[in-house]
Amino acid sequence: MKPIVAVVDFESFSQAIDIIGGIDDLNRPDRRLVVKVGIYNAKTGICTTPKNLNSIIDSFDLSPEILIAESDSSAGPGLERLEIWNECYNEKVVPFNLSNDTRTNEVEITGERVPFSHVFSEHRTFISTHVSRRYEQAGKDDIMSLGSIIKNLLGLILDKKKYRFHKDLPTALVDLYEAAGGIDLAVLDGTTVHLGFQKKRVTLSPNVLLVGRDAFAVEAVGLHMVGLDPLENPMLLEARKRNLGEIDLEKIEIVGDIETPRMNILEAFDDLVQP
């Protein structure tokens, strides 16, 4: 059976949930929800919108507790960077700095034993949400071309020296996916898409969401949307080697219009590449 990736208007998260078959098994009173958001520098705004995060929160009305998770980085403490979503927090929905977790377990990431938050060893629903990006430099492989949903997992490393994993990032990211026990729901926020070539940057507003239960399928469709071939992506190829998800677009059921935003993104990226 093909995994489903829903492509919907940015205000239609509930429609996306219906398209992929619902979340009754995930939205339960006995399962805490952990949402891994991604934010490096809050000043850039390169992160999922509060509107999208609230849509996720509203859909998990039965969850007893919702943790919005990030970790410390060289850009600052996790809790400070999580302030960008302050309007989303309440008694049930709380910011959670993974780096402050004192109840950790050890996991192996590219051969290194590292501490890992206890929330991933408990009964939980795990969502990864981030924005779509494509940054390239001539003659160099750029880590932002590895994707968004899975690359977001680098923030599960609790210390600030995450850069050391860049030397074998595809393996590190898939190791992190397995250490976390997988991703239950992937939400790629295409409200905006961030493109870069050399020192030139542009931000588009496709205003779409890509949602699915197979995080690697969502990542594959997201890469296709920004003009990259998922079958040439080293992180996705590592995931396929481990039989963790589907990355072949011909074996993914895409429900919704991905080609219109893709053509607009490709046109904008081509303009960046022109001298």
KAJO-V829581 format. One record per backbone hydrogen bond with DSSP energy under -0.5 kcal/mol. CO is the residue of the C=O (numbers start at 0). NH is the residue of the N-H. If there is no record, write none. Layout:
co=CO nh=NH
co=CO nh=NH
This chain:
co=2 nh=252
co=3 nh=212
co=4 nh=254
co=5 nh=7
co=5 nh=210
co=7 nh=208
co=8 nh=11
co=11 nh=15
co=12 nh=16
co=13 nh=17
co=14 nh=18
co=15 nh=19
co=16 nh=21
co=17 nh=20
co=22 nh=25
co=22 nh=26
co=25 nh=27
co=27 nh=30
co=31 nh=33
co=31 nh=124
co=32 nh=34
co=32 nh=66
co=33 nh=35
co=33 nh=126
co=34 nh=36
co=34 nh=68
co=35 nh=128
co=39 nh=41
co=40 nh=43
co=40 nh=44
co=40 nh=45
co=41 nh=44
co=44 nh=46
co=48 nh=52
co=49 nh=53
co=50 nh=54
co=51 nh=55
co=52 nh=56
co=53 nh=57
co=54 nh=58
co=55 nh=59
co=56 nh=59
co=59 nh=62
co=64 nh=32
co=65 nh=67
co=65 nh=93
co=66 nh=34
co=66 nh=68
co=67 nh=95
co=68 nh=36
co=69 nh=97
co=72 nh=75
co=75 nh=72
co=76 nh=80
co=77 nh=81
co=79 nh=82
co=80 nh=83
co=81 nh=84
co=82 nh=85
co=84 nh=87
co=85 nh=88
co=91 nh=65
co=91 nh=93
co=92 nh=89
co=93 nh=67
co=95 nh=69
co=95 nh=97
co=96 nh=99
co=97 nh=100
co=101 nh=103
co=102 nh=117
co=104 nh=115
co=106 nh=108
co=106 nh=113
co=107 nh=109
co=108 nh=111
co=111 nh=108
co=111 nh=113
co=113 nh=106
co=114 nh=157
co=115 nh=104
co=116 nh=119
co=117 nh=120
co=118 nh=121
co=121 nh=123
co=122 nh=31
co=124 nh=33
co=125 nh=183
co=125 nh=184
co=126 nh=35
co=127 nh=186
co=129 nh=188
co=131 nh=193
co=133 nh=195
co=135 nh=197
co=136 nh=139
co=139 nh=136
co=139 nh=141
co=141 nh=144
co=142 nh=145
co=143 nh=146
co=147 nh=151
co=149 nh=152
co=150 nh=153
co=151 nh=154
co=152 nh=155
co=153 nh=156
co=159 nh=161
co=160 nh=163
co=161 nh=164
co=162 nh=165
co=163 nh=166
co=164 nh=167
co=165 nh=168
co=167 nh=171
co=168 nh=172
co=169 nh=173
co=170 nh=174
co=171 nh=175
co=172 nh=176
co=173 nh=177
co=174 nh=178
co=175 nh=179
co=176 nh=181
co=177 nh=180
co=184 nh=127
co=185 nh=211
co=186 nh=129
co=186 nh=188
co=187 nh=189
co=187 nh=209
co=188 nh=131
co=189 nh=206
co=189 nh=207
co=190 nh=206
co=191 nh=131
co=192 nh=194
co=192 nh=203
co=193 nh=133
co=194 nh=201
co=195 nh=135
co=196 nh=199
co=199 nh=196
co=201 nh=194
co=203 nh=192
co=206 nh=9
co=207 nh=189
co=208 nh=7
co=208 nh=210
co=209 nh=187
co=210 nh=5
co=211 nh=185
co=212 nh=214
co=213 nh=217
co=214 nh=218
co=215 nh=219
co=216 nh=220
co=217 nh=221
co=218 nh=222
co=219 nh=223
co=220 nh=224
co=221 nh=225
co=222 nh=227
co=223 nh=226
co=227 nh=229
co=228 nh=231
co=229 nh=232
co=231 nh=233
co=232 nh=236
co=233 nh=237
co=234 nh=238
co=235 nh=239
co=236 nh=240
co=237 nh=241
co=238 nh=243
co=239 nh=242
co=246 nh=248
co=247 nh=250
co=248 nh=251
co=250 nh=2
co=251 nh=253
co=252 nh=4
co=252 nh=254
co=253 nh=255
co=254 nh=6
co=255 nh=257
co=257 nh=261
co=258 nh=262
co=259 nh=263
co=260 nh=264
co=261 nh=265
co=262 nh=266
co=263 nh=267
co=264 nh=268
co=265 nh=269
co=266 nh=270
co=267 nh=271
co=268 nh=272
co=269 nh=273
